[in-house]
Amino acid sequence: LTALDFVLLQLLQHTHINLYRSTMAPFRTHNQQQNSRNAAGGPGLAMMPPIIHSSEGPVMAKADTIDHGVTEAPYERGFSPYEFNGGTTLAIAGPDYAVVAADTRLSSGYEILSRDVSKLHALTDRCVLGSAGCKTDVDQLRSVLDIKQKIYHHNHRKQMSTPSVAQMLGNTLYYKRFFPYYAFNVLGGVDAEGKGAVYSYDAIGSFERTPFSATGSGQAYIIPLLDNVIGHKNRADEKRELPAEEVVEIVKDAFVTAGERDIYTGDSVEIMVITAEGIQTTTFDLKRD
Amino acid sequence: MSILEYNGAAMIAMAGKDCVGIAADRRLGIQAQTVSTDFTKVFKMNDNIHVGLGGLATDVQTLHNVLKFRMGLYELREEREMTPQVFSHLLSTLLYEKRFGPYFVEPIVAGLDDKNKPFLSSMDLIGAPVQTKDFVVSGTCTGNLYGMCETLYKPDLEADALFETLAQALLASVDRDALSGWGGVVHIITKDGVTTRELKGRQD
């Protein structure tokens, strides 16, 4: 064994230890690693500076360089491309109308970034998309859908019907199956026959037509209520058809509830009622705490 | 997988006009497998106090026995019945004694105090108590339960209306939770006695 072999053996051990460290401590940042190295009084016994194989032969790298995980085992820096900007959306289908509503708060962690940002976007005049999640992904998704909708309109000389928009949204989300849009969507509108239609989605494009749907941070507070009042579950009284005005009052109640218990929901609610005649928008104030 | 979600539970206690109600589901599971459909989680401690213990089933049963024992001791020494405030405080202390190896239970206490006024309290697994005037919830579907209670609750409900409110709130919430359900039981406590009713809901 030459002296060089001895050094190479040390490097192998050192890489192995580093790999172990990387897997066992996935949240250690680069700074922490640097500090722990310094805390050992320069390179410790098991820690040797990496060997760089240059054209002149193997050379020890300087001990105080930042390796960036190139010659040593790679380490995680804790960067996430996603952020949760909060909010709750809700959609209910009626016999000849659909109601889509969402709060208008934009948050980041414990901070409120804006009290007046819309989560609803009309894709056609018969169909509205409500999205909560990561605002930048939501904006990009809307952009993409708008463009596809324009192209369809250009090619077919008519607006997309709501079930077609639903399918397009599902496909668009699945297109990014392995780096998803962090968007929790709810689509509401009237279908080709004039009946109310609501579609619920997950982040990667699985969708289904449902009588109602709620997504976002406050969905757990709202969905059982809609099951009981709109779906008429576990009730002994007779089921009756609800007019649009009554459903709007139920939506307001639901958002007041979500606003009380969910920190990301509040400020105000934007409610859109979609009928065969078009879309009507109203706003309702919530607690701003 | 959280240890508090191992067996599954859902419970609510609500205050009415000179009465309280406490309701819980009946399921006992081992993660996804349901093992019993008549597991008791709400216990009568005396004529004025009911306690709901939601969480790890073994701790539910052990804590119930410990509480029975401690209540018995109190009644022997003091020669009087425990009030819900004292019971709640006792439970809080018991849980904190196990601060670094806790009982995996998040209890709710419902009762009528010595002036027949409603008393409600709930705690986390290490005994931090919270007293409210309207309702308390516990279990694996607290989001659902909070939403239902916040919407359906009105102050000063009479005993029958309180029963309906509790029943609807519980059933709607457990139907959206895989770990709770398989029916329910509701106790309404007034100064004249306790009325217990069983709920038939979705058996899944």
Chai-1 contact restraints between the chains, C-beta under 6 A:
chainA,res_idxA,chainB,res_idxB,connection_type,confidence,min_distance_angstrom,max_distance_angstrom,comment,restraint_id
A,A220,B,G143,contact,1.0,0.0,6.0,A-B,restraint_1
A,A220,B,N144,contact,1.0,0.0,6.0,A-B,restraint_2
A,Y221,B,G143,contact,1.0,0.0,6.0,A-B,restraint_3
A,Y221,B,Y146,contact,1.0,0.0,6.0,A-B,restraint_4
A,Y221,B,G147,contact,1.0,0.0,6.0,A-B,restraint_5
A,I222,B,G147,contact,1.0,0.0,6.0,A-B,restraint_6
A,I223,B,R176,contact,1.0,0.0,6.0,A-B,restraint_7
A,P224,B,N144,contact,1.0,0.0,6.0,A-B,restraint_8
A,P224,B,M148,contact,1.0,0.0,6.0,A-B,restraint_9
A,P224,B,A172,contact,1.0,0.0,6.0,A-B,restraint_10
A,P224,B,S173,contact,1.0,0.0,6.0,A-B,restraint_11
A,P224,B,R176,contact,1.0,0.0,6.0,A-B,restraint_12
A,L225,B,G147,contact,1.0,0.0,6.0,A-B,restraint_13
A,L225,B,T151,contact,1.0,0.0,6.0,A-B,restraint_14
A,D227,B,A172,contact,1.0,0.0,6.0,A-B,restraint_15
A,N228,B,A172,contact,1.0,0.0,6.0,A-B,restraint_16
A,N234,B,L171,contact,1.0,0.0,6.0,A-B,restraint_17
A,D253,B,T151,contact,1.0,0.0,6.0,A-B,restraint_18
A,T257,B,G147,contact,1.0,0.0,6.0,A-B,restraint_19
A,T257,B,E150,contact,1.0,0.0,6.0,A-B,restraint_20
A,T257,B,T151,contact,1.0,0.0,6.0,A-B,restraint_21
A,E260,B,E150,contact,1.0,0.0,6.0,A-B,restraint_22
A,R261,B,Y146,contact,1.0,0.0,6.0,A-B,restraint_23
